[in-house]
Amino acid sequence: MNLENWFNRGMTAQTYVDHMQTHQKDFIYIYENFPVPVEDQPIFEKVQNKKLRAIVLTEDWCGDAMLNLPIFLKIAEHAHIPVHFLLRDENLELMDQYLTNGRSRSIPKIIFIDTKGNEVGTWGPRAPEIQAFIDDSLANLPDQNADDFNEKRKEMLTFITKAYRDNRDFWSCVYKDLKGKIS
């Protein structure tokens, strides 16, 4: 599948961030506070030769996007990867080509393309360590039929969002996984 038209349809990172309604503040906080290690610059110089571009399927209400995308944007800057964003819910035709486990519209999903618009790889929605954290958190929820399920789920999501924002070990896990994907 050629993805050139999808890439051209996407918005810039700045436009995406400017229009965020839910996690903008935390997204910007992670972006401004995540340092790319100087010693990794040779990796990004090699990636530049690949002339990759990226399409990001996302929604600003997504906590995983809040964590992953600021870190990816830092990598993209260092590796000179042009990035365009598409909102998942407005682009289901594309999203449905990149389902997680063949059934879930999990985001963010980063699609790497070459100069001709051909897919060369994908990443998302989470680094393995983050997936383990989510799995553990979900395992601690009461049964869905329990009276306090919705309350406990809301508390869990608040806790996860705070952990994503403040746990720099999570940031490092995301960085390591994304860096491995592009190099």
HELIX and SHEET records of a PDB file:
HELIX    1   1 GLU A    4  ARG A    9  1                                   6    
HELIX    2   2 ALA A   13  ASP A   18  1                                   6    
HELIX    3   3 GLN A   24  ASN A   33  1                                  10    
HELIX    4   4 VAL A   38  ASP A   40  5                                   3    
HELIX    5   5 GLN A   41  GLN A   48  1                                   8    
HELIX    6   6 GLY A   63  ALA A   79  1                                  17    
HELIX    7   7 ARG A   88  GLU A   90  5                                   3    
HELIX    8   8 LEU A   92  MET A   95  1                                   4    
HELIX    9   9 PRO A  128  ALA A  139  1                                  12    
HELIX   10  10 PHE A  149  ASP A  166  1                                  18    
HELIX   11  11 ARG A  168  ILE A  182  1                                  15    
SHEET    1   A 4 VAL A  83  LEU A  87  0                                        
SHEET    2   A 4 ARG A  53  THR A  58  1                                        
SHEET    3   A 4 LYS A 109  ILE A 113 -1                                        
SHEET    4   A 4 GLU A 119  TRP A 123 -1                                        
END                                                                             
